[in-house]
């Protein structure tokens, strides 16, 4: 079985933030905001994927304005933060994916 042929039809990636694009740690800032550690390598890889025509979506229950700005700067347009029902949001995203 040639797995590369199975992967040729992939056009979209959907990621959560915590534990997927982070190391799973959340730091609590003295003002009460949460700080997440995002990998520069993940960002670089997402930018390459976007330049190659892949769609990338972020779907997270967290609400981190800094992460939103980071993902926008990478060229992502579908960034769903503070999502209370990820399954419903995922189903809606899947119906709209080309």
N, C-alpha and C positions, 0 to 999 in steps of 0.2 A: 504494500500500500504506500503510495506516494503522498505524504502529508503536506508537502508544499502545494500540491494541486488543490487540496482541501482548503488551504489558507488563501488562495488566490482571490476568492470572492469576498474577502473581508474588506469592508469599506469604512467601518465605523468602530470607534472605541468609546466605551462609557466607563468612567472611573468615579469612584468615591474618593474622598480626600483622606480621612483618617484611616491609617493602617494600610492604605494602598499607595498614596503619593506621599505619605509621611512615614516616620519610623514608629508610629503608634503612640508617641509621647505628646502630651499637651502640657504646656507650661502656663501657669496662671500668673498673669501680670498683676502688679499691685492695684491697678484700677479695675480689676475684675475681668478684663478681656483675656481671651485665650490666645496663646501663641503656638503656632504649628511650625515644624521644621520641614520645609519642602526641599527636595533634591534638585540641584542645578542640572543634573544629568537627565532627570525626568523631563524637565522643562525643555532642554535641548532636543530630546527625543520627540517630544510632542511637536515642537516647531518643525522638525524635519518631516514628521508624518503629515502635518498640515500642508507643508510645501509640496508633498508628493500627492496631495489630493484626498487624504483621509479626513473624515469627520471625527472630531473629538468632543465629547460631552462630559461635563463634570456634574455629578449628582450627589449632593451632600446634605446631611441633616444639620451640619454646623453652619454658622454664619460668621465668616471671617472676612471683613472688608479687604484686608491685605492680600488674602489668597485670591479674592475676586479680581483685584487689580493685577496681580501677577499673571493669572490665567488670561486676562484680556491682553496684557502686553505680549503674550505668546501667540496671540491670534485666535484664541478660542472665542466663539460667539455664544455658545450654549452653555451657560454656567448657572446651574440651579442650586442655590444655597438655601439653607433654612427650610429644607424640604421635609415635611412631616410625614408624607406617605410616599416612600421611595418606590414601592412596587407600582403604584398608580402612575407616578411620574415616568418610570421606566416604560410602562406599557404605552403611555402617550408618546414618548420619544420614539419607541419602536415603530409606531404606526406612521410617523412622519419621516423616517429615515429612507433616503433614496436607495 
